[in-house]
Amino acid sequence: MLLDGVSAFIAGGGGGFGAATARRLHAAGARVMIADLDQDKGAAVAKELGAGARFMRTDVTDEDGVRSALDAAASMGPLRVSVAAHGGPGGKRVLDREGGAQEQADFTRVIDVFLSATFNIARLAAEAIARSEPLEDGERGVIINTASIAAYEGTIGQAAYGAAKAGIVGMTLPLARDLSPVGVRVVTIAPGTFLTPAFKDADPVQLDAMWGAAVPFPKRMGRPAEYALLAQQICENVYLNGETIRLDGGLRFTPKGAR
């Protein structure tokens, strides 16, 4: 798929993986709809990119909000790309230090924001992308979801997060099979430890030393631009479908994480 002139919907486009992907696809000629709950960050990325970029404040768990943002994206050009790269709440241990059980609502919230919202985006994006005219090989577009290597090796405190990300991995092939008749591909990226805005003002050199030591190669944290590069390659390579791609430098989590 050539990205020049197509429209791309990016959930979580205001920061981290989403912002890097918005920049990468925009530079390749795509028009990007930046959907994010954070008004300031999302609007800043759209302003940075200028013509061919728009921002809509979007709650990824809300059907009407996602549908409206997808409709707006489709008005910018033929909608062919959807990227779910939104963030969400962290996890907790099943038992706290006093032996008390984790609140069920905490688990449900993580599942809702990561797994259920990813499906919400995928189903509505598929509906919208399917309206676009087919390209070569009958392709209409691609849905890119974001899992994590925690789907395979969840660490302490990641029961909910690991379950949510494993669910995203698990639905990748069924989604691809469901959507094959309309020419919509589905691919998931499973990142390892990445240097995203979640670390705020922390020193990248110190973070690389702390987290990168466990990465076989290169011995550093991943960069959002590397996620974005893979997202672009997934868009452009029509034969990538129904697969989860680990992007982790060969890292495998231990019970306490990468360290």
N, C-alpha and C positions, 0 to 999 in steps of 0.2 A: 504494500500500500504506500503510495506517495502521500506525504503529509501536507504538501503545499495546497492550500485552499480548503482543507477539511476542517471540521469543527471538532474540538476535543473538550469533554467535560471532565473536570478534575476535582474530585471531592477531597477536601483537605488541602486545597491549592494555596493556602495562605502561609504554609511553612513546611520545613523539612522536606520529605520526599515529594509532596505535592507541589511546592513552590519550585523546586529544582526541575520537576517534570514539566511544569508550565513554561518555564524558561526554555527548556530544551525543545519542546514541541513547537513553541512559538518561533524560535530561531529557525526551525525547519520549515516554516511557512504555515503552520496550523493556526487557526483562530481558537483561542482558549477561553473557556468559561471557568472561572475560579470560584468554586463553591466552598464556603468555609463558614463556620459558626463565629469565628473571630473577625469582627468587622474591620478592625484596624489593620490586621495583618493581611487579610484578603484584599482589601482595597489598595494597600500599599504595593502588593505584587502587580495588580492590574495597572496601577498608575506607572509603575516601573516599566512594564512592557509596552504600554501605550496602545496604538492602533492595533486592532485585532485581539484585544484582551478585554474581558468584562468580569466584574465581580458581582455575585449575589450571595447574600447572607443565607446560609442553608443549614438546617438541622438534618443530618443524614438519617435520623430515625423517623423522620416525618414524611409520609408519602406525598402529601400535597406540595411540600417545600422542594423535595427532590424533583418531582414532576415539573414544577414551574421552572426550576433551574435548567432541566434538560430541554424543555421547550424553548427557553431563551437561547440555549446553546445551539439548537437546531436552526434558529432564526439567523445565526451567524454564518451558516454554511452547512453542507451535508454532514450530519453528525455520524462520525465513524469511530470515535475513540471515547471510551469511558475508563477513568482511572480512579479506583477507590484507595486513597492514601491518607485517610483521616486518622487522627489520634483519638485517645480516649483515656478512661480511668485506669489506674494501675491496680495490681492485685494485692491480696493479703494472705497471710498464712491461714491455714484451716483452723488452727488453734492459736490463740494469742498467748502471751507469756504467763497469764494466769490460768490457762487451760480452757478459756471460753471459746465457744465455736464462732467461726466467722458468720456474719449476718448473711442470710440467704439473699437479701436484697443487693448486697455487694457483688455476689456472683452473677446475679441476673443482670445487673447494670452493665458489667463487662461484656457479657454475652450479647446484650441488646446493642451496645454501641459498636462492637467490633464485628460479630458474626451476623446478627439480624440486619444491621444497617448495611453491611456489605451485600447481603442478598437483596435488600430493598433497592439499592442502587443498581445491582445487576439486572433485576427483572424489569425495572423501569427503563434502564438504558437499552436493554435488548429490544424492548418495544419501540423505542424511539429510533434506534439504529436500523431496525428492520424496515423502516419506511424509506431509507436512502436507496438510491439506485445501485444495483450490483456492479462491481468492478470486475477485473479479470479473475477467472476461476469462480465467479459468483460471489466473491467476498463483499460483504457490506460493511464490516467493521470488526472491532476487537474490544473486549472487556478485560481490563487488567486489574486484578485484585492484589491486596497486600496481606500476606500471612507473616510468618516469623519462624526462625529456626526453633523457637519455643514450641512450635507445633509438634516437633519431634523430640526435643530434649528440654522440656520445661524445667525451670529451676525452682528453688524454694520460693514460695509465695506466688507461684504462677499457675495455680490450679485453674482459675477462671480464664486467665489470659491464654494459657496453653490450650485449653478446651476450645476457646473461641477461634484461635488461629488454626488449630487442627480441623475445625469445622470448615474453615475457608479452604484449606487444602483438600478436604474430603469432598467438597461440592464442585471442585474445579472440573473434573472429568465429566460428571453428570450434567453440569451446565453446558459444557462444550458439546456434548452429545445432544442435549435438548435443542440447542441453538444452531446446530449444523444445517438443518434444512433451510434456514434463512441466511446462511453465510456469515454468521457472527462467531468469531473465535473467542475463547476464554483461556487466559493464561494467568497464573499467580506467581508473584515474586515473594520469596521468603528471605528477608534480610537477616543478617547477623547483628552484631553491635555496630551502630552507626552514630556518627557525630552529627546530631540534629540539634535544632534550637531547644529541645527539651533539656539540654545541659546548660542552657543560658550562657552565663559569662565565664564558665569554667575554662581553664587553660587547655587548649587542644593538645599541646605537647604532653601535659600531665595525664590527660585522658588517654592518649595513645599509649603512654607508658603503662597505665593501669590496666586498660582493657585490651590493648593490642598484643600484650605479651603472650596471650593464649592463642592468638591467631597464627596458624602455620605460615601463611604468606599472603599478602604483605603484613608485617607485624605492626599493624595500626588499626584503628577503627575505620569502617567504611565511610565514604562521603556521599551525601545526597546526590551529587552529580553523577555518581556511578550507578545509583538506582535509576536516575533519569535516562542515562545512556542505555541501560537495559530495556527500559520502557519504550524508548524509541526503536530499538532493534526488534522488539516484539511487534510493534506496530508495522514495521516495514517488512518483516519476514512472514509471509502468509502461511508457511508450513509449521510455524509454532502454534500449537493448539492443544488444549486439554492437559497441560503440563504445569507443574510447580517447579520453579527454578530457584535453587538456593543461591544466595548472593552473600557469601560469608567468609571468603578467604580460606575455606577449609575448616572453619571453627566448629567444634562440637561442644555444647554447653555441658558443664559439670553440675552437680546438685546445687552449688552456690553461684552458678553463673560462669562467666568467662575467665574470672581470675583464678 
